[in-house]
Amino acid sequence: MSGKKQRRNISRSTRAELQFPVSRVDRFLREGNCAQRLSATAPVFLAGVLEYLTSNILVLAGEEAHSKCRKRITPEHVCQVVQNNRDLLKLFQDNTKSLAFEEPEPNEN
């Protein structure tokens, strides 16, 4: 054993240079039964997208707080940013339809 080097464990988040936890996203995707099979890169990609969205929203909220002479970002600043940004508003709209609660179409028999 003394001749072998001990290999350091490097997290997937560190390898992908992300702040968001890739392993936790992977666990949520598997527990959520989103798909029968899941590639190894899917949670890395999703964690990257979530981190990108979060950082953009926080940057805009920081600018909003700065313009109102505040030092802290409050939930009101975040809401204001989402309301003012057309793309973010479209992303966070609550107009998704659930397939589980759709009424079946009547048969024409």
N, C-alpha and C positions, 0 to 999 in steps of 0.2 A: 504494500500500500504506500510505502514511503516514496517509491519511485514514480508513482502516478500523480499527475497534477489534479487537484480538485477543481472541477468545472463550476464556475459561478452560475447561478440561476439568474437569467435575465428575463424580466417580464415582457409580455407581448406589447404592452403599452410603451415600454422603453425602447424596444426594437423598432416600433413604428413611430417613435418620437411623438407620442401623443400624451396628453394629460388625462384624458378620459380612460377609464378602466376597460380594456378590451375583454378581459376575462369575465367581468360582470355583464357586459353587453352580450357576450357569448352565452352565458348562463341564462339570461333573460330570453334570448331568442330560442334557446332549446326548451326552456320551461313553458314558453308561450305557445308552443306547437305551431310556429309560423310556417314551417315547411317540414316535409318528411326527412329531407337531407339538407345539410348545411355545410357550405364550403368553409375552409379554414380562413379565407380572406373576408368573408361576409361580416363578421363582427369587427374586424379591423376597419373596414370601409365605413360601416355604420358609426363606429366610435369617432372616426375622422369627420364625418358629416355633422354629427352632433356637436363636436368640439368647434367646428367652423361656424355653425349657426350660433352657438352660445357666445363665441368670441365676438362675432359681428354685432349681436344684440347688445352685449355689454359695452362695446365701444360706442355704439350709438346712444345708449342710455347714459354713459359717462359724459358724452358731449351735451346731452340734454340737461343733465344735472349741472354741468359747468356753466351752461348758458343761463341757468336760473340761480347762479351763485351758490350752489350747494356743493358740499364736499363728499356726500355719500349718495350712492344710487339707491333710490327707493322703488318699491313696486309701481308707484305712479309713473316714475320715469320710464320704466320698462313698458308699461301699458301705453304710454304716450308714443313711444318709439314704434310699437307694433301698429298702433292706430294710424300713424303718419306715413308708414312705409307700405306701399301698395303690395309689394311681393310678400312681406311678412304677414300682412293682414290676410292675404289669400292663403298663405300656408296654414295659419292658425284658425281659419274659419271653421265653425262647427257645423258643416253641412255634409258630412260623410254619411252615407247610408250603410247600415249594417245588413249584411246578407242574411243573417240569422232571423231578423225580424221582418223581412219582406213578405208581403202576402203573395201566395202563389196565384198565378194567373188562371182564370177559369178556363176550363176546356170547352171547346166549341162542339161538343157532341150532342 
